Amino acid sequence: MGEDDVPGAAAAAARAFDDDAMFMFVFPDPSARPAKLDRFFRGAVRYGRLAGKAVTTPERAGVAIWLPPGSVDMSVVGMARAGMLAFPVTLGPGAFRRFVAYTGWLDGQRKALVPDPHWFLLALGVDPVWQRRGVGTTLLAETLADADRRGLPAYLETTDEGNIAYYARSGFAVVRDAVPDNAGPRTWLMLREPVGR
């Protein structure tokens, strides 16, 4: 993905996540959510491009943001390069506090469940008009094949129970179903062991 692809891929992800429980928690005002999601995903897609892998389609129908083995913790330098350090202002202080609290809990869960090197699917979003056409599976395929070749697990989190069966078709299984103590939605934590090992 090139820099020119970022706005379109981010817009597709913003539309995909508009009714996601995590982002409804972070951005409770539905009228403000689309613009805030667009800002958020522009930063997240850029971060993926710079620190890992961001994959889209020629139509920018969706995006998969992957963080690679050994670099799954977001760095301040990478966040600065991606324009994410402005998030406390551009997303709003309340939204930013909710986001940090919830993602801090997620980080703790991931570190406990997958301490060894792994691919981390930070986000997979497909524009609703492109869903159920194989776009998401296509966006996952290359990195999952790399994980298999290298004998590495892959990990993700979802707040949509309907996604469990979808990700199971790619080999992911729920390893924990939990609700954060501090605040945030019920979350399913999923792990995929490498195939052929």
Sequence and secondary structure as in RCSB ss.txt:
>XXXX:A:sequence
MGEDDVPGAAAAAARAFDDDAMFMFVFPDPSARPAKLDRFFRGAVRYGRLAGKAVTTPERAGVAIWLPPGSVDMS
VVGMARAGMLAFPVTLGPGAFRRFVAYTGWLDGQRKALVPDPHWFLLALGVDPVWQRRGVGTTLLAETLADADRR
GLPAYLETTDEGNIAYYARSGFAVVRDAVPDNAGPRTWLMLREPVGR
>XXXX:A:secstr
  GGGHHHHHHHHHHHTTT HHHHHH   TTTHHHHHHHHHHHHHHHHHHHSEEEE TT  EEEEEE TT  S  
HHHHHHTTGGGHHHHT HHHHHHHHHHHHHHHHHHHHH  S  EEEEEEEE GGGTTSSHHHHHHHHHHHHHHHH
T  EEEEES TTHHHHHHTTT EEEEEE  SSS   EEEEEE  TT 
